[in-house]
Amino acid sequence: MKFRNGEKHALRDGFGRGLLQAAKNKKVFALSADLTESNRMNWFQEKHPERFIEVGVAEQNLIGLGAGLAHTGMVPFCGSFAVFSPGRSWDQIRVSVCYSNLNVKLYGGHAGLTVGEDGATHQALEDVAITRVLPNMTVIVPCDAEEMRRATRASVTHKGPVYLRGGRPKIPVISEAHPFRIGKANVVRRGVDVTIVACGLMVGRSLEAAEILEKQGVSCEVINCHTIKPFDYETVLKSVRKTGCVVTAEEHQINGGLGSVVAETLAEEYPVHLWRLGVQDTFGETGKWEELLEKHKLTMQGVIEAVHKVKK
């Protein structure tokens, strides 16, 4: 059960398919906070109702139940929208899950600006930052539905808490040819002039930008950094030592997310010119998701402009 390259699917579809495949492991449970269909957990519910729990609008309780199941040896997947979990349930995630290093998997759906018309209150732009800071937590931001499917399946056998960041709109499937391993970034395009480190939907836009830049005489190396934590220092530093400058691209605040972890790494290991492309310390707003990304320059053209700035 795979997505075909060139098709468009939502990351939530990848999560739903991955969770359904993960159900082969009888220890896997699915818990939803009243967003079962929106997060595609209804596919699991229909096939395995005996291992599905509808918690209702109670995100803190969602995490508490997940922690309890994990204590008994089960592998619970707790699904909500990212603004609600980890947004409203951060204390329970910190104390009940991460402190005990429990095998709880979190799915934060409808993250980022791409939730569009739901507005600023529902556009989670800080979720990577607040999960990344927690000890024992693994943070994954897949670039497409196929990578989300594989990340969901890989999470089952990965020991400890995992946060999977998902989205609502359909975006191109680009990752089918690339292997997936938690904690290992993929170099998806080779280059020598600039390193572009991206995650989520910005991977596809970075690849599009790299094709245009190649015609302008700028050779870009593009890295799909799907795992924000643990961060693949080795792959990124190897690339940067070759190119000498970096652009990071993410649908998240520039503070605390991918741009921050790259900046921290470079400051300690190999200081070079860096440009962080992301949401510039502001909240989102109501609007069509494509227009919101355009406003925040999270587009192919935005990546091109960032590359030219970092090359000056």
C-alpha positions as a printed Julia matrix, in Angstrom:
312×3 Matrix{Float64}:
   0.0    0.0     0.0
   1.95   2.98   -1.3
   1.32   6.36   -2.87
   2.53   6.76   -6.43
   5.14   9.4    -7.2
   3.65  12.43   -8.93
   0.27  12.16   -7.2
  -1.0   14.61   -4.61
  -2.12  13.42   -1.19
  -2.48  14.97    2.25
  -0.05  14.03    4.99
  -3.04  12.94    7.08
  -3.75  10.3     4.41
  -0.23   8.97    4.92
  -0.79   8.84    8.66
  -4.07   7.0     8.24
  -2.55   4.41    5.94
   0.54   4.01    8.09
  -1.54   3.53   11.22
  -3.67   0.92    9.49
  -0.54  -0.98    8.44
   0.89  -0.62   11.94
  -2.2   -2.37   13.29
  -0.63  -5.69   12.31
   1.17  -5.26   15.61
  -1.52  -6.24   18.12
  -0.08  -3.87   20.7
  -0.93  -0.82   18.61
  -3.9    1.24   19.85
  -5.43   4.38   18.34
  -6.8    7.17   20.53
  -8.59  10.19   19.11
  -9.69  13.5    20.63
 -12.9   13.97   18.62
 -11.02  14.38   15.32
 -11.13  10.8    14.12
 -12.12  11.38   10.5
 -10.09  14.58   10.12
  -6.92  12.72   11.1
  -7.9    9.61    9.1
  -7.96   7.49   12.24
 -11.42   6.29   11.21
  -9.73   3.79    8.89
  -8.15   2.13   11.94
 -11.41   2.43   13.87
 -13.38   0.6    11.18
 -10.95  -2.31   11.01
  -9.95  -2.59   14.66
 -12.7   -1.11   16.87
 -11.51  -3.16   19.85
  -8.24  -1.2    19.83
  -9.72   2.24   19.2
 -10.66   4.75   21.91
 -12.6    7.97   21.29
 -11.62  10.32   24.11
 -13.67  13.33   23.03
 -12.62  16.95   23.38
 -10.19  16.21   26.19
  -6.6   16.44   24.98
  -5.04  16.15   28.43
  -7.02  12.99   29.08
  -5.94  11.72   25.65
  -2.32  11.79   26.78
  -3.12  10.33   30.19
  -4.89   7.35   28.62
  -2.03   6.91   26.17
   0.49   6.91   29.0
  -1.55   4.34   30.88
  -1.67   2.03   27.86
   2.06   2.42   27.33
   2.68   1.42   30.95
   0.97  -1.9    30.19
   3.17  -2.55   27.17
   0.86  -1.23   24.47
   1.89   1.2    21.69
  -0.74   3.98   21.65
  -1.05   6.54   18.85
  -2.74   9.67   20.19
  -4.2   11.89   17.49
  -5.47  15.46   17.55
  -4.82  18.77   15.82
  -1.38  20.17   16.6
  -2.76  23.3    18.28
  -4.59  21.07   20.75
  -1.96  18.37   21.17
   0.85  19.16   21.85
  -0.6   22.66   22.25
  -3.02  22.08   25.15
  -1.54  18.85   26.43
   2.12  19.85   26.75
   2.22  19.42   30.53
   0.84  15.87   30.3
   3.25  15.05   27.45
   6.16  16.37   29.49
   5.35  14.68   32.8
   3.29  11.6    31.94
   5.06  10.61   28.72
   8.55  12.08   28.32
   9.62  11.98   31.96
   8.98   8.23   32.02
  10.2    7.78   28.42
   6.98   5.98   27.52
   6.24   4.46   24.15
   3.51   6.96   23.23
   3.23   8.22   19.65
   1.64  11.61   19.04
   0.08  12.79   15.8
  -0.42  16.54   15.48
  -2.62  17.11   12.45
  -3.59  20.27   10.54
  -0.32  21.94   11.55
   1.1   25.13   10.07
  -0.36  27.81    7.85
  -1.89  25.25    5.52
  -4.91  24.83    7.76
  -5.82  28.13    6.06
  -9.33  29.37    6.7
  -9.39  27.98   10.26
  -7.34  31.04   11.2
  -4.54  32.02   13.53
  -5.83  30.18   16.59
  -5.73  26.86   14.72
  -2.47  27.35   12.82
   0.15  25.58   14.93
   3.45  27.28   14.18
   5.21  26.47   17.44
   4.63  22.72   17.82
   8.08  21.62   16.67
   9.7   23.99   19.15
   7.7   22.82   22.16
   8.17  19.13   21.39
  11.81  19.35   20.35
  12.77  20.82   23.74
  11.44  17.81   25.66
  13.97  15.15   26.73
  13.38  11.69   25.17
  11.08  13.1    22.47
  11.65  12.3    18.78
  10.24  14.9    16.36
   9.42  14.04   12.74
   8.14  16.41   10.02
   7.53  14.3     6.87
   7.7   15.95    3.45
   4.73  14.12    1.93
   2.09  11.45    2.49
   4.37   8.55    1.55
   7.03   9.66    4.01
   4.36  10.09    6.68
   3.18   6.53    6.04
   6.69   5.19    6.49
   7.35   7.4     9.51
   4.18   6.16   11.19
   5.18   2.54   10.65
   8.74   3.2    11.82
   7.42   4.84   14.99
   5.92   1.55   16.17
   9.32  -0.08   16.72
  11.1    3.12   17.77
  11.48   3.14   21.54
  10.17   6.21   23.33
   7.87   9.17   22.59
   7.47  10.31   18.98
   5.77  13.41   17.59
   4.56  13.21   13.98
   3.59  16.52   12.38
   0.87  16.32    9.73
  -1.05  18.64    7.44
  -4.42  18.98    5.72
  -3.88  19.95    2.05
  -2.92  17.64   -0.76
   0.7   18.11   -1.84
   2.87  16.23   -4.36
   4.36  12.89   -3.39
   8.13  13.22   -3.94
   9.79  10.88   -1.46
   8.98   7.45   -2.89
  12.5    6.89   -4.24
  14.22   7.85   -1.0
  14.72   5.57    2.01
  13.31   6.56    5.38
  15.07   6.08    8.67
  14.3    7.99   11.85
  17.17  10.35   12.61
  18.76  10.12    9.14
  18.33  13.03    6.71
  18.22  12.42    2.96
  20.28  14.35    0.42
  17.67  14.54   -2.35
  19.68  16.7    -4.74
  23.44  17.12   -5.01
  25.07  20.54   -5.37
  28.2   22.51   -4.54
  27.25  26.19   -4.05
  24.49  26.3    -1.41
  22.96  23.84    1.05
  19.18  24.0     1.45
  17.94  22.14    4.53
  14.16  21.73    4.44
  11.34  19.8     6.07
   7.66  19.24    5.41
   6.14  20.71    2.26
   9.16  23.01    1.87
  11.22  20.06    0.63
   9.26  19.93   -2.62
   9.42  23.7    -3.04
  13.15  23.66   -2.39
  13.65  21.06   -5.11
  11.66  23.19   -7.54
  13.76  26.22   -6.6
  16.98  24.25   -7.06
  16.01  23.42  -10.64
  15.5   27.11  -11.46
  18.7   28.12   -9.67
  20.68  25.54  -11.62
  19.72  27.4   -14.79
  20.97  30.61  -13.14
  24.33  29.05  -12.43
  23.78  28.24   -8.75
  24.2   24.58   -7.77
  22.07  23.72   -4.71
  22.33  20.68   -2.49
  18.9   19.94   -1.03
  18.52  17.97    2.2
  15.22  16.54    3.39
  15.63  16.8     7.16
  12.45  14.96    8.14
  13.7   14.21   11.65
  14.22  17.42   13.6
  15.2   15.46   16.7
  17.47  13.53   16.86
  19.1   15.84   14.33
  21.4   14.4    11.68
  24.41  16.63   12.36
  26.75  14.54   10.23
  24.82  14.81    6.95
  24.2   18.55    7.3
  27.75  19.43    8.35
  29.24  17.35    5.54
  27.17  19.29    3.03
  27.87  22.7     4.55
  31.62  22.1     4.64
  31.35  21.63    0.87
  29.03  24.52    0.01
  29.95  27.11    2.65
  26.45  28.57    3.15
  22.96  27.41    4.17
  19.27  28.18    3.73
  16.73  26.49    5.99
  13.08  26.25    4.93
  10.14  25.28    7.13
   6.42  25.97    7.59
   6.98  26.9    11.23
   8.32  29.75   13.3
  11.97  30.4    12.5
  12.55  30.29   16.26
  12.78  26.85   17.84
  12.31  24.72   14.75
  14.54  23.42   11.97
  16.23  26.78   11.44
  17.17  26.97   15.09
  18.66  23.5    15.31
  20.73  24.15   12.17
  21.87  27.52   13.55
  22.85  25.94   16.87
  24.78  23.22   15.08
  26.67  25.64   12.86
  27.46  28.01   15.73
  29.1   25.17   17.64
  30.74  23.27   14.79
  31.17  25.28   11.59
  29.96  28.92   11.5
  28.9   29.99    7.99
  26.36  32.36    6.44
  22.82  31.14    7.22
  19.39  32.34    6.11
  16.33  30.97    7.91
  13.15  30.9     5.84
   9.99  30.45    7.87
   7.34  32.39    9.76
   9.0   35.51   11.14
   7.86  35.58   14.77
   4.22  36.32   14.02
   0.88  34.56   14.21
  -0.95  33.33   11.15
  -4.29  34.64    9.93
  -7.43  33.53    8.14
  -7.0   32.95    4.43
  -6.43  30.43    1.67
  -3.39  28.35    2.5
  -1.63  29.01   -0.79
  -1.98  32.78   -0.25
  -0.72  32.51    3.32
   2.38  30.64    2.18
   2.89  33.3    -0.49
   2.69  36.06    2.11
   5.34  34.41    4.25
   7.5   33.62    1.2
   7.2   29.89    1.78
   7.23  29.27   -1.95
   9.62  28.24   -4.68
  10.35  31.92   -5.34
  10.9   32.53   -1.63
  13.56  29.84   -1.56
  15.24  31.31   -4.65
  15.36  34.75   -3.03
  16.79  33.27    0.18
  19.53  31.49   -1.75
  20.53  34.72   -3.51
  20.65  36.52   -0.14
  22.86  33.9     1.47
  25.19  33.9    -1.53
  25.87  37.66   -1.37
